[in-house]
Amino acid sequence: MVPVFLDPGLLTKRALIERNEPLPDAMGGARERWLEVGETSVRVEPLTGKVEEELGQRIGVLTHRVTLRTRDGLSRGMAFRLGARRLLIRSLHDPDETGRWLVCRCEEET
């Protein structure tokens, strides 16, 4: 029996795949630039929501499980773009070791 999160009929959302490419600025630093590198169907499940304090400010951190068919070139540090939302890939693995699926743990960029 296939676990419910691996049901291909549940890959109902279209997501752009992006990678971050630093863009040098005139001050010797760099700023973020996200480049689209592909598109895929995914299933997004919210996992946790927590509030962290950073430099005296409260920041919400939302994590999600994103399931998709295996895709070459996908790695940590890339992101899924769902409309105005960006889900940063923190880890990915093949849950049943068949080479058919990837399950990614993502944090929503706020």
C-alpha positions in Angstrom: 0.0 0.0 0.0 1.3 3.5 -0.9 1.4 6.0 1.9 -1.3 8.7 1.4 1.3 11.5 0.9 2.7 9.5 -2.1 -0.6 9.3 -4.0 0.1 10.9 -7.4 -3.5 12.1 -7.6 -2.8 14.5 -4.7 -0.1 16.5 -6.5 -2.6 19.3 -7.2 -0.6 22.5 -7.0 1.6 23.9 -9.7 4.9 25.3 -8.3 7.8 27.1 -9.9 11.2 25.9 -8.9 13.7 28.7 -8.2 17.4 28.9 -7.2 19.0 31.8 -5.5 21.8 33.5 -7.4 23.7 36.3 -5.6 23.7 39.5 -7.6 26.8 41.6 -6.7 26.1 45.2 -5.7 28.4 48.2 -6.1 29.4 48.1 -2.4 31.3 44.7 -2.6 28.3 42.8 -1.2 25.5 40.9 -2.9 21.7 40.8 -2.9 19.3 38.0 -3.6 18.0 37.2 -7.0 15.7 34.2 -7.5 15.8 32.6 -11.0 13.1 30.2 -12.2 14.6 26.9 -13.3 11.5 24.8 -13.7 7.9 24.0 -12.9 6.3 20.9 -11.3 3.2 19.6 -9.6 3.4 19.3 -5.8 1.4 18.5 -2.7 1.9 21.0 0.2 1.0 20.1 3.8 1.5 22.5 6.7 3.5 20.9 9.5 4.4 23.4 12.2 4.1 27.0 13.1 6.2 28.6 15.8 7.2 32.1 17.0 10.9 32.8 17.5 12.4 36.0 18.9 15.3 37.6 16.9 16.8 40.9 17.8 13.9 41.8 20.0 11.3 41.0 17.3 8.9 38.1 17.2 9.1 36.2 13.9 6.8 33.4 12.8 8.3 30.3 11.2 6.0 28.0 9.2 7.2 24.6 8.0 5.6 22.5 5.3 6.1 19.1 3.7 6.2 19.3 -0.1 5.8 16.1 -2.0 6.7 15.7 -5.8 7.9 13.2 -8.3 11.7 12.9 -8.3 13.4 15.6 -10.3 17.1 15.9 -11.1 18.9 19.1 -10.0 16.7 19.9 -7.0 18.7 20.6 -3.8 18.7 22.3 -0.5 18.7 26.1 -0.7 16.3 26.1 -3.7 12.7 27.1 -3.4 9.1 26.4 -4.6 7.1 29.5 -5.6 3.4 29.1 -5.2 1.9 32.4 -6.2 3.2 35.0 -3.8 4.5 32.4 -1.4 8.1 31.1 -1.5 8.9 27.8 0.3 12.6 27.4 1.0 13.9 23.8 0.8 15.7 22.9 4.0 16.0 19.1 3.4 14.8 16.5 0.9 14.7 12.7 0.8 13.3 9.7 -1.1 10.8 8.3 1.5 10.5 4.8 0.1 13.9 4.6 -1.7 12.3 3.7 -5.1 13.6 6.8 -6.9 10.0 7.9 -7.7 9.3 10.5 -5.1 10.9 13.4 -3.2 9.6 14.7 0.1 11.0 18.2 1.0 10.9 19.9 4.4 10.4 23.6 3.6 10.2 26.9 5.5 7.9 29.6 4.3 9.7 32.8 3.6 8.1 35.7 5.5 
